[in-house]
Amino acid sequence: MEYKVICALVLVSVLALSTLVETQSETCAMAPQERKNCGFPGVTASQCASKGCCFDDTILGVPWCFTPKTIDVPSEGTAFLHHAGV
């Protein structure tokens, strides 16, 4: 009987914790000064993409081939509370 109770408690705990889990995703949208170089001088867009990096050659003075920014994406069912500044 104790074994079943322990298993039930573990299952409930795992389900409760799984709702708090966030997944990570990547984006190329970031301020130019946030870019971290991922390429080399003369890198092409296809060479950059093959490394899993972002390419944008429209802004001079910043890396054109850069690592994507990691963002946290809440898992399904996770709610956020937003408090506006008063």
N, C-alpha and C positions, 0 to 999 in steps of 0.2 A: 504494500500500500504506500509506503514512504517513497518508493522509487517513482511511482506515478505522480505523486505530488511534486517531487523535485523536477521531474520532466515537464510538468505543466508550468511550474514557475520559470524554468529556463526558457520555455517556449514563449511565455508572456513577456519576459524580459527582452528576448531577441526581437520580438515584434515591436515592442515599445521603442527600442533603440534604433531599429531600422527606419523609423519615421524621422529620426533626427539626422540621418545620413545625408550629406550633400555630395553631388557629383561635380567633377571639374570639366570644364570645357575651355576651348581656346578661341581667341579672337585676334584679328589683325587691327581692329579699331583701337587706336591709342594715340595719345599726344606724341608728336614727333620726338620730343626730348626723352620720352620713355623707351624709345627703341634701343634694343641691345643687338649689336652686330652679329649676324649669322652667316655672313658671306665673306667675299674677298673682292679686291678691286677688279672690276670688269665682270662680275658675276651676272649671268643672264637670269631672266625671270624663271625659265624652266630649270636651271641649275639650282636656283634658290628653292623652288617648289619641291624639287626632288629631295632636298634636305629637310623638308617639313617646315619650311620657314615662309614668312610673308615677304612680298615684293611690292614696293611702291617707289618709283623713281621720280615722282612729281615734286619732291621737296629737296632742295639743295642743302648740303651741310649736315645731313643726318644719314644714318645707314639706310640703304635702299633694300637690302636683304636683312631682315630682322626676325628675331624669335617672337612667336605669337605670345600674347598675354594670356595667362591662366585666369579664368574667372570661375567662381563657385556658383553652381546652379542648384537651387533647392530641389530635392526629390519631390515627386508627386505627393500631394497631400500635406505638404509642409506649408504652413501659413506664416506670413510675416505681419508683424504689427508695426505700423509706421506712426511715429509721433512727430507731428510738426512742431517746430520751435515756436514757443509762445512768447 
